[in-house]
Amino acid sequence: MIPVGFARAAWIVAAKDLRLEWRTWETLSSTLVFSLTVVVVFQFAFGLGTVRELGAARLVPGVIWTVVAFAAVVGMLRSLQLERARDTLGALFLCPVDRGAVYVGKAFANLVKLSLLQALLLPLTAVLFGHVLLPILVPLGLVCLVHGIGLTELGTLFAAVTTRLGRGEALLAVLLFPAASPLLISAVKCTAAALAGEPLATVSRWMLLSAGLDALYLLVGLATFEFVLEE
Amino acid sequence: MTAPAESTEAIRATGLTKRFGSVTALDGVDLVVGAGQAVAVFGPNGAGKTTLIRLLTLGLRRDGGLLRIAGLDPRSHDREIRARIGLIAHPSFLYDDLSPAQNLEFYAAMYGVPEPARRARQLLELFGLAPRADDRVADLSRGMQQRVSVARALVHEPPLLLLDEPFTGLDAQAAERLGELLASLRRRGRTLVLVTHDLRQGLASSDRWILLARGRIAGEGASGTTDVARFESDYARLGGAAAGPSA
């Protein structure tokens, strides 16, 4: 047997999770329907007149990140719950790999799924709220990526805690949202800057804070993932 | 750290203890299993059988005692030990929405088996599952799922196989096949530790047995010389028969 390194093990776990999603489309379809519903409801609540009056940069970031945060709860919980059904997480922990790699692999697969959702959500908000997308695609994509990383790192860890306790979305939301609030506030500020066409340098402190939180959440996840799932 | 030379002892546990809060699940268990031996572990519900298996798989941390697997200390050779263990238990450890081939390929890759896809196909052929290789596991019968589960446990050819109630939920035909497989694994020199309520099957599949009760070893003996009828009667008195089927 060839020893499986950290990165390789994380990639094998991520590929398996993405393959599962590809076969079922369960997470993406449910989060997409939820996101579509919420965005449409917000659009009807505000109306195009209000959006034009206040500017998309003041309304749309809140809509995007509210939707993303709630969709993340559903998606990340499912990624851990499917491991519980046949105790596959127990089998994963038996494999001769670093258990932190299982966490990183699952978080990476969750990030890919969240990024796909964002890739569908952004054009939808552009159409419904009448803001431009193409000229701001790169900075907006960067904002989504930096904040998506932190959200999935934290969400994957808390989904593990919730799954270990045999609880559902309610507990995950209670754990995740307060802990992720600095990240979500930063996400709203940076998205607003991107939508207003301002360079990201104007929100560099928020971006740096988020990058720092990404690193912190990763370290916390690596240090604790094994123990939160241990009996 | 370098691993010691291959040990003739597959398992050496001395004073193995595990507590869950105020409950002592295992209380100073001593167990030595030689390489290539097959040991059946009997005991009523709550005797500590599954806890013993989970300690041996390093899925739980022990609260006391000493444990060596193939002469290796779990504290310093955790991954080397995990690479040597295969586990078959009541949960299948399979992803329902993946096919048998995808499940086996995934686990083969996680164990660092060269050419995981080839190994998966090889095992599917061996277990007569090739025609259903690409179906969803959820669409297979319980017996077929159990065969995939056994193939999964053997994907990295572990020298030590731990089996926790592997016969549970199997029909007579599937149980017979599993019994034959265990016999063939014994012939090939694998070390087996089999936890079961099924006394006859357990005795037939082992060289010796131990009986756990309240977290301690309450008896042990050679399987070949054990009077099955008397053993069943003693076991029933201990509460084992009430806990599950004994034949």
Contacts between the chains, C-beta under 8 A, distances in Angstrom:
chain1	res1	chain2	res2	distance
A	1	B	83	6.2
A	1	B	111	6.0
A	1	B	112	4.3
A	1	B	113	6.0
A	1	B	114	7.7
A	1	B	156	6.0
A	2	B	112	4.2
A	2	B	113	7.9
A	2	B	114	6.2
A	3	B	79	7.8
A	3	B	112	5.7
A	4	B	109	7.5
A	4	B	110	6.5
A	4	B	111	7.4
A	4	B	112	4.5
A	9	B	110	6.7
A	12	B	106	6.8
A	12	B	109	4.8
A	12	B	110	5.7
A	13	B	110	7.8
A	16	B	95	7.4
A	16	B	98	7.6
A	16	B	106	5.0
A	19	B	98	6.8
A	19	B	102	6.7
A	20	B	95	6.2
A	20	B	97	5.5
A	20	B	98	6.4
A	23	B	97	5.2
A	23	B	98	6.9
A	23	B	136	7.8
A	24	B	97	5.2
A	82	B	95	7.3
A	82	B	97	7.9
A	85	B	96	6.6
A	86	B	91	5.1
A	86	B	92	5.0
A	86	B	93	5.9
A	86	B	94	5.6
A	86	B	95	7.2
A	86	B	96	6.8
A	87	B	89	7.6
A	87	B	91	3.8
A	87	B	93	6.1
A	88	B	93	5.5
A	88	B	94	7.1
A	88	B	95	6.1
A	90	B	59	6.3
A	90	B	91	7.4
A	90	B	93	7.0
A	91	B	87	7.3
A	91	B	93	3.7
A	91	B	107	7.3
A	91	B	152	7.6
A	92	B	110	7.2
A	93	B	59	6.5
A	94	B	57	5.8
A	94	B	58	7.8
A	94	B	59	6.9
A	94	B	82	5.7
A	94	B	85	6.7
A	94	B	87	6.0
A	95	B	82	6.6
A	95	B	107	7.3
A	95	B	110	4.1
A	95	B	111	6.1
A	96	B	79	4.2
A	96	B	80	7.2
A	96	B	82	4.3
A	96	B	83	3.9
A	96	B	111	6.6
A	96	B	112	7.2
A	97	B	79	7.4
A	97	B	110	6.2
A	230	B	60	7.7
A	230	B	61	7.4
A	231	B	20	7.7
A	231	B	60	6.6
